[in-house]
Amino acid sequence: MTDIVDRAAEREEEMLSDALAEQARRAGLSGKTLEDSALNCGECEAPIPLARRKAVPGVQTCVACQEQIERAMR
Ligand SMILES: [Zn+2]
């Protein structure tokens, strides 16, 4: 029972980090490391979670600001 739940959560995490890695690749952030990631969002100063900094090396914005930037680029 717990096995199934754990596996489902793991898969979800994997999919999320895949999506974030893809986002980083498209944003030209590949080659960056965790150390290049900002601790706080460059736009709104919100703390960026470690999981996001790991998944998107070199990230400079929080999810909300990233979405706004992507919307503005379209
Ligand atoms: Zn932000």
PDB file of the backbone (N, CA, C, O) and the ligand in Angstrom, with CONECT records:
HET     ZN  A 101       1
ATOM      1  N   MET A   1       0.847  -1.203   0.000  1.00  0.00           N
ATOM      2  CA  MET A   1       0.000   0.000   0.000  1.00  0.00           C
ATOM      3  C   MET A   1       0.881   1.251   0.000  1.00  0.00           C
ATOM      4  O   MET A   1       0.796   2.087  -0.900  1.00  0.00           O
ATOM      5  N   THR A   2       1.731   1.362   1.034  1.00  0.00           N
ATOM      6  CA  THR A   2       2.583   2.549   1.069  1.00  0.00           C
ATOM      7  C   THR A   2       3.561   2.555  -0.106  1.00  0.00           C
ATOM      8  O   THR A   2       3.981   3.605  -0.591  1.00  0.00           O
ATOM      9  N   ASP A   3       3.911   1.328  -0.549  1.00  0.00           N
ATOM     10  CA  ASP A   3       4.821   1.211  -1.700  1.00  0.00           C
ATOM     11  C   ASP A   3       4.263   1.921  -2.914  1.00  0.00           C
ATOM     12  O   ASP A   3       4.965   2.663  -3.601  1.00  0.00           O
ATOM     13  N   ILE A   4       2.990   1.679  -3.163  1.00  0.00           N
ATOM     14  CA  ILE A   4       2.348   2.270  -4.342  1.00  0.00           C
ATOM     15  C   ILE A   4       2.349   3.792  -4.220  1.00  0.00           C
ATOM     16  O   ILE A   4       2.645   4.507  -5.178  1.00  0.00           O
ATOM     17  N   VAL A   5       2.014   4.267  -3.032  1.00  0.00           N
ATOM     18  CA  VAL A   5       1.957   5.709  -2.815  1.00  0.00           C
ATOM     19  C   VAL A   5       3.348   6.315  -3.013  1.00  0.00           C
ATOM     20  O   VAL A   5       3.510   7.342  -3.672  1.00  0.00           O
ATOM     21  N   ASP A   6       4.346   5.650  -2.425  1.00  0.00           N
ATOM     22  CA  ASP A   6       5.715   6.157  -2.550  1.00  0.00           C
ATOM     23  C   ASP A   6       6.151   6.226  -4.002  1.00  0.00           C
ATOM     24  O   ASP A   6       6.748   7.205  -4.450  1.00  0.00           O
ATOM     25  N   ARG A   7       5.836   5.152  -4.730  1.00  0.00           N
ATOM     26  CA  ARG A   7       6.254   5.115  -6.128  1.00  0.00           C
ATOM     27  C   ARG A   7       5.557   6.203  -6.942  1.00  0.00           C
ATOM     28  O   ARG A   7       6.162   6.827  -7.814  1.00  0.00           O
ATOM     29  N   ALA A   8       4.291   6.418  -6.647  1.00  0.00           N
ATOM     30  CA  ALA A   8       3.531   7.448  -7.359  1.00  0.00           C
ATOM     31  C   ALA A   8       4.138   8.819  -7.090  1.00  0.00           C
ATOM     32  O   ALA A   8       4.282   9.636  -8.000  1.00  0.00           O
ATOM     33  N   ALA A   9       4.487   9.058  -5.847  1.00  0.00           N
ATOM     34  CA  ALA A   9       5.073  10.347  -5.485  1.00  0.00           C
ATOM     35  C   ALA A   9       6.437  10.517  -6.154  1.00  0.00           C
ATOM     36  O   ALA A   9       6.787  11.604  -6.614  1.00  0.00           O
ATOM     37  N   GLU A  10       7.191   9.436  -6.197  1.00  0.00           N
ATOM     38  CA  GLU A  10       8.502   9.478  -6.836  1.00  0.00           C
ATOM     39  C   GLU A  10       8.378   9.823  -8.319  1.00  0.00           C
ATOM     40  O   GLU A  10       9.111  10.655  -8.855  1.00  0.00           O
ATOM     41  N   ARG A  11       7.428   9.154  -8.951  1.00  0.00           N
ATOM     42  CA  ARG A  11       7.228   9.384 -10.379  1.00  0.00           C
ATOM     43  C   ARG A  11       6.842  10.841 -10.639  1.00  0.00           C
ATOM     44  O   ARG A  11       7.312  11.470 -11.587  1.00  0.00           O
ATOM     45  N   GLU A  12       5.984  11.351  -9.778  1.00  0.00           N
ATOM     46  CA  GLU A  12       5.525  12.722  -9.930  1.00  0.00           C
ATOM     47  C   GLU A  12       6.720  13.676  -9.808  1.00  0.00           C
ATOM     48  O   GLU A  12       6.847  14.638 -10.565  1.00  0.00           O
ATOM     49  N   GLU A  13       7.588  13.385  -8.839  1.00  0.00           N
ATOM     50  CA  GLU A  13       8.763  14.214  -8.613  1.00  0.00           C
ATOM     51  C   GLU A  13       9.678  14.172  -9.845  1.00  0.00           C
ATOM     52  O   GLU A  13      10.217  15.186 -10.287  1.00  0.00           O
ATOM     53  N   GLU A  14       9.826  12.958 -10.372  1.00  0.00           N
ATOM     54  CA  GLU A  14      10.665  12.778 -11.561  1.00  0.00           C
ATOM     55  C   GLU A  14      10.129  13.598 -12.728  1.00  0.00           C
ATOM     56  O   GLU A  14      10.870  14.283 -13.434  1.00  0.00           O
ATOM     57  N   MET A  15       8.814  13.502 -12.903  1.00  0.00           N
ATOM     58  CA  MET A  15       8.206  14.233 -14.013  1.00  0.00           C
ATOM     59  C   MET A  15       8.380  15.725 -13.833  1.00  0.00           C
ATOM     60  O   MET A  15       8.621  16.462 -14.789  1.00  0.00           O
ATOM     61  N   LEU A  16       8.250  16.163 -12.571  1.00  0.00           N
ATOM     62  CA  LEU A  16       8.383  17.587 -12.287  1.00  0.00           C
ATOM     63  C   LEU A  16       9.809  18.053 -12.579  1.00  0.00           C
ATOM     64  O   LEU A  16      10.007  19.099 -13.196  1.00  0.00           O
ATOM     65  N   SER A  17      10.795  17.282 -12.139  1.00  0.00           N
ATOM     66  CA  SER A  17      12.174  17.715 -12.362  1.00  0.00           C
ATOM     67  C   SER A  17      12.540  17.616 -13.838  1.00  0.00           C
ATOM     68  O   SER A  17      13.364  18.389 -14.328  1.00  0.00           O
ATOM     69  N   ASP A  18      11.935  16.673 -14.544  1.00  0.00           N
ATOM     70  CA  ASP A  18      12.140  16.606 -15.990  1.00  0.00           C
ATOM     71  C   ASP A  18      11.631  17.873 -16.655  1.00  0.00           C
ATOM     72  O   ASP A  18      12.286  18.455 -17.519  1.00  0.00           O
ATOM     73  N   ALA A  19      10.446  18.283 -16.229  1.00  0.00           N
ATOM     74  CA  ALA A  19       9.843  19.477 -16.807  1.00  0.00           C
ATOM     75  C   ALA A  19      10.696  20.701 -16.496  1.00  0.00           C
ATOM     76  O   ALA A  19      10.885  21.570 -17.347  1.00  0.00           O
ATOM     77  N   LEU A  20      11.205  20.760 -15.274  1.00  0.00           N
ATOM     78  CA  LEU A  20      12.036  21.897 -14.887  1.00  0.00           C
ATOM     79  C   LEU A  20      13.356  21.888 -15.642  1.00  0.00           C
ATOM     80  O   LEU A  20      13.859  22.938 -16.043  1.00  0.00           O
ATOM     81  N   ALA A  21      13.921  20.686 -15.833  1.00  0.00           N
ATOM     82  CA  ALA A  21      15.174  20.583 -16.572  1.00  0.00           C
ATOM     83  C   ALA A  21      14.971  21.021 -18.017  1.00  0.00           C
ATOM     84  O   ALA A  21      15.825  21.682 -18.609  1.00  0.00           O
ATOM     85  N   GLU A  22      13.845  20.646 -18.560  1.00  0.00           N
ATOM     86  CA  GLU A  22      13.511  21.043 -19.933  1.00  0.00           C
ATOM     87  C   GLU A  22      13.386  22.567 -20.000  1.00  0.00           C
ATOM     88  O   GLU A  22      13.856  23.210 -20.938  1.00  0.00           O
ATOM     89  N   GLN A  23      12.743  23.115 -18.984  1.00  0.00           N
ATOM     90  CA  GLN A  23      12.574  24.569 -18.900  1.00  0.00           C
ATOM     91  C   GLN A  23      13.954  25.239 -18.866  1.00  0.00           C
ATOM     92  O   GLN A  23      14.185  26.238 -19.546  1.00  0.00           O
ATOM     93  N   ALA A  24      14.853  24.680 -18.075  1.00  0.00           N
ATOM     94  CA  ALA A  24      16.191  25.251 -17.940  1.00  0.00           C
ATOM     95  C   ALA A  24      16.935  25.183 -19.272  1.00  0.00           C
ATOM     96  O   ALA A  24      17.628  26.122 -19.661  1.00  0.00           O
ATOM     97  N   ARG A  25      16.778  24.064 -19.954  1.00  0.00           N
ATOM     98  CA  ARG A  25      17.460  23.885 -21.231  1.00  0.00           C
ATOM     99  C   ARG A  25      16.984  24.948 -22.224  1.00  0.00           C
ATOM    100  O   ARG A  25      17.778  25.571 -22.929  1.00  0.00           O
ATOM    101  N   ARG A  26      15.663  25.131 -22.256  1.00  0.00           N
ATOM    102  CA  ARG A  26      15.109  26.111 -23.188  1.00  0.00           C
ATOM    103  C   ARG A  26      15.514  27.528 -22.810  1.00  0.00           C
ATOM    104  O   ARG A  26      15.667  28.388 -23.678  1.00  0.00           O
ATOM    105  N   ALA A  27      15.686  27.770 -21.517  1.00  0.00           N
ATOM    106  CA  ALA A  27      16.062  29.104 -21.053  1.00  0.00           C
ATOM    107  C   ALA A  27      17.571  29.341 -21.202  1.00  0.00           C
ATOM    108  O   ALA A  27      18.077  30.410 -20.859  1.00  0.00           O
ATOM    109  N   GLY A  28      18.269  28.345 -21.712  1.00  0.00           N
ATOM    110  CA  GLY A  28      19.704  28.498 -21.919  1.00  0.00           C
ATOM    111  C   GLY A  28      20.498  28.441 -20.640  1.00  0.00           C
ATOM    112  O   GLY A  28      21.575  29.028 -20.537  1.00  0.00           O
ATOM    113  N   LEU A  29      19.963  27.731 -19.663  1.00  0.00           N
ATOM    114  CA  LEU A  29      20.645  27.672 -18.369  1.00  0.00           C
ATOM    115  C   LEU A  29      21.497  26.410 -18.221  1.00  0.00           C
ATOM    116  O   LEU A  29      22.139  26.223 -17.188  1.00  0.00           O
ATOM    117  N   SER A  30      21.512  25.554 -19.225  1.00  0.00           N
ATOM    118  CA  SER A  30      22.301  24.334 -19.096  1.00  0.00           C
ATOM    119  C   SER A  30      23.778  24.692 -18.967  1.00  0.00           C
ATOM    120  O   SER A  30      24.245  25.655 -19.576  1.00  0.00           O
ATOM    121  N   GLY A  31      24.493  23.928 -18.189  1.00  0.00           N
ATOM    122  CA  GLY A  31      25.895  24.242 -17.934  1.00  0.00           C
ATOM    123  C   GLY A  31      26.060  24.988 -16.628  1.00  0.00           C
ATOM    124  O   GLY A  31      27.171  25.120 -16.115  1.00  0.00           O
ATOM    125  N   LYS A  32      24.952  25.476 -16.091  1.00  0.00           N
ATOM    126  CA  LYS A  32      25.007  26.144 -14.790  1.00  0.00           C
ATOM    127  C   LYS A  32      24.935  25.096 -13.686  1.00  0.00           C
ATOM    128  O   LYS A  32      24.506  23.963 -13.905  1.00  0.00           O
ATOM    129  N   THR A  33      25.359  25.497 -12.513  1.00  0.00           N
ATOM    130  CA  THR A  33      25.296  24.575 -11.380  1.00  0.00           C
ATOM    131  C   THR A  33      24.385  25.149 -10.309  1.00  0.00           C
ATOM    132  O   THR A  33      23.903  26.278 -10.401  1.00  0.00           O
ATOM    133  N   LEU A  34      24.169  24.326  -9.286  1.00  0.00           N
ATOM    134  CA  LEU A  34      23.329  24.755  -8.163  1.00  0.00           C
ATOM    135  C   LEU A  34      23.849  26.058  -7.569  1.00  0.00           C
ATOM    136  O   LEU A  34      23.064  26.882  -7.099  1.00  0.00           O
ATOM    137  N   GLU A  35      25.152  26.249  -7.586  1.00  0.00           N
ATOM    138  CA  GLU A  35      25.748  27.456  -7.004  1.00  0.00           C
ATOM    139  C   GLU A  35      25.361  28.715  -7.791  1.00  0.00           C
ATOM    140  O   GLU A  35      25.390  29.822  -7.254  1.00  0.00           O
ATOM    141  N   ASP A  36      25.002  28.535  -9.058  1.00  0.00           N
ATOM    142  CA  ASP A  36      24.599  29.685  -9.872  1.00  0.00           C
ATOM    143  C   ASP A  36      23.154  30.095  -9.613  1.00  0.00           C
ATOM    144  O   ASP A  36      22.720  31.180 -10.002  1.00  0.00           O
ATOM    145  N   SER A  37      22.427  29.216  -8.955  1.00  0.00           N
ATOM    146  CA  SER A  37      21.024  29.508  -8.684  1.00  0.00           C
ATOM    147  C   SER A  37      20.905  30.566  -7.600  1.00  0.00           C
ATOM    148  O   SER A  37      21.671  30.581  -6.637  1.00  0.00           O
ATOM    149  N   ALA A  38      19.929  31.452  -7.773  1.00  0.00           N
ATOM    150  CA  ALA A  38      19.696  32.493  -6.786  1.00  0.00           C
ATOM    151  C   ALA A  38      18.919  31.932  -5.605  1.00  0.00           C
ATOM    152  O   ALA A  38      18.018  31.111  -5.777  1.00  0.00           O
ATOM    153  N   LEU A  39      19.272  32.381  -4.406  1.00  0.00           N
ATOM    154  CA  LEU A  39      18.547  31.935  -3.212  1.00  0.00           C
ATOM    155  C   LEU A  39      17.185  32.597  -3.146  1.00  0.00           C
ATOM    156  O   LEU A  39      16.220  32.023  -2.641  1.00  0.00           O
ATOM    157  N   ASN A  40      17.124  33.815  -3.666  1.00  0.00           N
ATOM    158  CA  ASN A  40      15.867  34.544  -3.677  1.00  0.00           C
ATOM    159  C   ASN A  40      15.561  35.005  -5.094  1.00  0.00           C
ATOM    160  O   ASN A  40      16.463  35.254  -5.894  1.00  0.00           O
ATOM    161  N   CYS A  41      14.292  35.111  -5.382  1.00  0.00           N
ATOM    162  CA  CYS A  41      13.846  35.520  -6.705  1.00  0.00           C
ATOM    163  C   CYS A  41      14.376  36.917  -7.036  1.00  0.00           C
ATOM    164  O   CYS A  41      14.299  37.824  -6.208  1.00  0.00           O
ATOM    165  N   GLY A  42      14.905  37.085  -8.228  1.00  0.00           N
ATOM    166  CA  GLY A  42      15.426  38.372  -8.651  1.00  0.00           C
ATOM    167  C   GLY A  42      14.336  39.389  -8.924  1.00  0.00           C
ATOM    168  O   GLY A  42      14.614  40.581  -9.050  1.00  0.00           O
ATOM    169  N   GLU A  43      13.116  38.934  -9.016  1.00  0.00           N
ATOM    170  CA  GLU A  43      11.999  39.832  -9.326  1.00  0.00           C
ATOM    171  C   GLU A  43      11.250  40.253  -8.064  1.00  0.00           C
ATOM    172  O   GLU A  43      11.026  41.439  -7.825  1.00  0.00           O
ATOM    173  N   CYS A  44      10.870  39.262  -7.262  1.00  0.00           N
ATOM    174  CA  CYS A  44      10.000  39.569  -6.113  1.00  0.00           C
ATOM    175  C   CYS A  44      10.669  39.228  -4.781  1.00  0.00           C
ATOM    176  O   CYS A  44      10.054  39.390  -3.727  1.00  0.00           O
ATOM    177  N   GLU A  45      11.927  38.757  -4.813  1.00  0.00           N
ATOM    178  CA  GLU A  45      12.681  38.471  -3.585  1.00  0.00           C
ATOM    179  C   GLU A  45      12.158  37.267  -2.819  1.00  0.00           C
ATOM    180  O   GLU A  45      12.639  36.988  -1.721  1.00  0.00           O
ATOM    181  N   ALA A  46      11.196  36.553  -3.362  1.00  0.00           N
ATOM    182  CA  ALA A  46      10.684  35.360  -2.668  1.00  0.00           C
ATOM    183  C   ALA A  46      11.774  34.305  -2.655  1.00  0.00           C
ATOM    184  O   ALA A  46      12.505  34.159  -3.635  1.00  0.00           O
ATOM    185  N   PRO A  47      11.895  33.556  -1.542  1.00  0.00           N
ATOM    186  CA  PRO A  47      12.900  32.497  -1.507  1.00  0.00           C
ATOM    187  C   PRO A  47      12.584  31.418  -2.537  1.00  0.00           C
ATOM    188  O   PRO A  47      11.435  31.002  -2.685  1.00  0.00           O
ATOM    189  N   ILE A  48      13.608  30.976  -3.239  1.00  0.00           N
ATOM    190  CA  ILE A  48      13.418  29.921  -4.234  1.00  0.00           C
ATOM    191  C   ILE A  48      13.720  28.582  -3.562  1.00  0.00           C
ATOM    192  O   ILE A  48      14.812  28.400  -3.023  1.00  0.00           O
ATOM    193  N   PRO A  49      12.770  27.641  -3.586  1.00  0.00           N
ATOM    194  CA  PRO A  49      12.975  26.357  -2.904  1.00  0.00           C
ATOM    195  C   PRO A  49      14.195  25.617  -3.451  1.00  0.00           C
ATOM    196  O   PRO A  49      14.521  25.701  -4.635  1.00  0.00           O
ATOM    197  N   LEU A  50      14.860  24.885  -2.543  1.00  0.00           N
ATOM    198  CA  LEU A  50      16.058  24.135  -2.930  1.00  0.00           C
ATOM    199  C   LEU A  50      15.755  23.191  -4.090  1.00  0.00           C
ATOM    200  O   LEU A  50      16.578  23.032  -4.991  1.00  0.00           O
ATOM    201  N   ALA A  51      14.582  22.568  -4.072  1.00  0.00           N
ATOM    202  CA  ALA A  51      14.224  21.615  -5.133  1.00  0.00           C
ATOM    203  C   ALA A  51      14.233  22.308  -6.492  1.00  0.00           C
ATOM    204  O   ALA A  51      14.670  21.729  -7.486  1.00  0.00           O
ATOM    205  N   ARG A  52      13.758  23.531  -6.532  1.00  0.00           N
ATOM    206  CA  ARG A  52      13.718  24.277  -7.795  1.00  0.00           C
ATOM    207  C   ARG A  52      15.137  24.682  -8.198  1.00  0.00           C
ATOM    208  O   ARG A  52      15.491  24.621  -9.376  1.00  0.00           O
ATOM    209  N   ARG A  53      15.947  25.095  -7.222  1.00  0.00           N
ATOM    210  CA  ARG A  53      17.328  25.501  -7.530  1.00  0.00           C
ATOM    211  C   ARG A  53      18.134  24.324  -8.049  1.00  0.00           C
ATOM    212  O   ARG A  53      19.001  24.474  -8.910  1.00  0.00           O
ATOM    213  N   LYS A  54      17.830  23.133  -7.502  1.00  0.00           N
ATOM    214  CA  LYS A  54      18.516  21.924  -7.959  1.00  0.00           C
ATOM    215  C   LYS A  54      18.054  21.546  -9.355  1.00  0.00           C
ATOM    216  O   LYS A  54      18.857  21.195 -10.220  1.00  0.00           O
ATOM    217  N   ALA A  55      16.740  21.624  -9.559  1.00  0.00           N
ATOM    218  CA  ALA A  55      16.152  21.191 -10.831  1.00  0.00           C
ATOM    219  C   ALA A  55      16.473  22.158 -11.956  1.00  0.00           C
ATOM    220  O   ALA A  55      16.600  21.749 -13.111  1.00  0.00           O
ATOM    221  N   VAL A  56      16.606  23.446 -11.626  1.00  0.00           N
ATOM    222  CA  VAL A  56      16.893  24.458 -12.646  1.00  0.00           C
ATOM    223  C   VAL A  56      18.167  25.196 -12.264  1.00  0.00           C
ATOM    224  O   VAL A  56      18.104  26.330 -11.788  1.00  0.00           O
ATOM    225  N   PRO A  57      19.322  24.570 -12.464  1.00  0.00           N
ATOM    226  CA  PRO A  57      20.583  25.229 -12.093  1.00  0.00           C
ATOM    227  C   PRO A  57      20.695  26.594 -12.769  1.00  0.00           C
ATOM    228  O   PRO A  57      20.457  26.726 -13.969  1.00  0.00           O
ATOM    229  N   GLY A  58      21.057  27.594 -11.988  1.00  0.00           N
ATOM    230  CA  GLY A  58      21.195  28.938 -12.536  1.00  0.00           C
ATOM    231  C   GLY A  58      19.902  29.732 -12.484  1.00  0.00           C
ATOM    232  O   GLY A  58      19.846  30.870 -12.950  1.00  0.00           O
ATOM    233  N   VAL A  59      18.871  29.137 -11.921  1.00  0.00           N
ATOM    234  CA  VAL A  59      17.577  29.817 -11.870  1.00  0.00           C
ATOM    235  C   VAL A  59      17.693  31.130 -11.081  1.00  0.00           C
ATOM    236  O   VAL A  59      18.391  31.194 -10.069  1.00  0.00           O
ATOM    237  N   GLN A  60      17.014  32.156 -11.549  1.00  0.00           N
ATOM    238  CA  GLN A  60      17.085  33.463 -10.901  1.00  0.00           C
ATOM    239  C   GLN A  60      15.725  33.958 -10.428  1.00  0.00           C
ATOM    240  O   GLN A  60      15.637  34.990  -9.763  1.00  0.00           O
ATOM    241  N   THR A  61      14.679  33.239 -10.763  1.00  0.00           N
ATOM    242  CA  THR A  61      13.335  33.698 -10.404  1.00  0.00           C
ATOM    243  C   THR A  61      12.504  32.571  -9.823  1.00  0.00           C
ATOM    244  O   THR A  61      12.781  31.395 -10.060  1.00  0.00           O
ATOM    245  N   CYS A  62      11.479  32.939  -9.058  1.00  0.00           N
ATOM    246  CA  CYS A  62      10.559  31.951  -8.525  1.00  0.00           C
ATOM    247  C   CYS A  62       9.614  31.492  -9.632  1.00  0.00           C
ATOM    248  O   CYS A  62       9.603  32.046 -10.732  1.00  0.00           O
ATOM    249  N   VAL A  63       8.825  30.473  -9.319  1.00  0.00           N
ATOM    250  CA  VAL A  63       7.937  29.900 -10.335  1.00  0.00           C
ATOM    251  C   VAL A  63       6.972  30.954 -10.879  1.00  0.00           C
ATOM    252  O   VAL A  63       6.769  31.051 -12.089  1.00  0.00           O
ATOM    253  N   ALA A  64       6.383  31.738  -9.982  1.00  0.00           N
ATOM    254  CA  ALA A  64       5.384  32.727 -10.389  1.00  0.00           C
ATOM    255  C   ALA A  64       5.995  33.753 -11.335  1.00  0.00           C
ATOM    256  O   ALA A  64       5.391  34.088 -12.354  1.00  0.00           O
ATOM    257  N   CYS A  65       7.186  34.258 -11.011  1.00  0.00           N
ATOM    258  CA  CYS A  65       7.827  35.268 -11.851  1.00  0.00           C
ATOM    259  C   CYS A  65       8.282  34.640 -13.168  1.00  0.00           C
ATOM    260  O   CYS A  65       8.180  35.263 -14.225  1.00  0.00           O
ATOM    261  N   GLN A  66       8.783  33.410 -13.102  1.00  0.00           N
ATOM    262  CA  GLN A  66       9.201  32.728 -14.323  1.00  0.00           C
ATOM    263  C   GLN A  66       8.029  32.626 -15.295  1.00  0.00           C
ATOM    264  O   GLN A  66       8.180  32.833 -16.499  1.00  0.00           O
ATOM    265  N   GLU A  67       6.853  32.301 -14.744  1.00  0.00           N
ATOM    266  CA  GLU A  67       5.662  32.188 -15.585  1.00  0.00           C
ATOM    267  C   GLU A  67       5.314  33.524 -16.218  1.00  0.00           C
ATOM    268  O   GLU A  67       4.923  33.598 -17.383  1.00  0.00           O
ATOM    269  N   GLN A  68       5.464  34.576 -15.427  1.00  0.00           N
ATOM    270  CA  GLN A  68       5.160  35.917 -15.952  1.00  0.00           C
ATOM    271  C   GLN A  68       6.139  36.288 -17.062  1.00  0.00           C
ATOM    272  O   GLN A  68       5.750  36.856 -18.083  1.00  0.00           O
ATOM    273  N   ILE A  69       7.401  35.963 -16.852  1.00  0.00           N
ATOM    274  CA  ILE A  69       8.414  36.276 -17.857  1.00  0.00           C
ATOM    275  C   ILE A  69       8.135  35.509 -19.140  1.00  0.00           C
ATOM    276  O   ILE A  69       8.221  36.056 -20.240  1.00  0.00           O
ATOM    277  N   GLU A  70       7.798  34.223 -18.978  1.00  0.00           N
ATOM    278  CA  GLU A  70       7.525  33.414 -20.158  1.00  0.00           C
ATOM    279  C   GLU A  70       6.303  33.935 -20.891  1.00  0.00           C
ATOM    280  O   GLU A  70       6.253  33.921 -22.121  1.00  0.00           O
ATOM    281  N   ARG A  71       5.326  34.390 -20.138  1.00  0.00           N
ATOM    282  CA  ARG A  71       4.119  34.929 -20.771  1.00  0.00           C
ATOM    283  C   ARG A  71       4.480  36.209 -21.521  1.00  0.00           C
ATOM    284  O   ARG A  71       3.970  36.462 -22.612  1.00  0.00           O
ATOM    285  N   ALA A  72       5.348  36.997 -20.937  1.00  0.00           N
ATOM    286  CA  ALA A  72       5.724  38.273 -21.552  1.00  0.00           C
ATOM    287  C   ALA A  72       6.555  38.058 -22.817  1.00  0.00           C
ATOM    288  O   ALA A  72       6.539  38.885 -23.729  1.00  0.00           O
ATOM    289  N   MET A  73       7.281  36.937 -22.860  1.00  0.00           N
ATOM    290  CA  MET A  73       8.144  36.675 -24.020  1.00  0.00           C
ATOM    291  C   MET A  73       7.343  36.232 -25.235  1.00  0.00           C
ATOM    292  O   MET A  73       7.796  36.349 -26.374  1.00  0.00           O
ATOM    293  N   ARG A  74       6.145  35.723 -24.972  1.00  0.00           N
ATOM    294  CA  ARG A  74       5.342  35.211 -26.078  1.00  0.00           C
ATOM    295  C   ARG A  74       4.787  36.317 -26.945  1.00  0.00           C
ATOM    296  O   ARG A  74       4.087  36.045 -27.920  1.00  0.00           O
TER     297      ARG A  74
HETATM  298 ZN    ZN A 101       9.393  35.952  -7.945  1.00  0.00          ZN2+
END
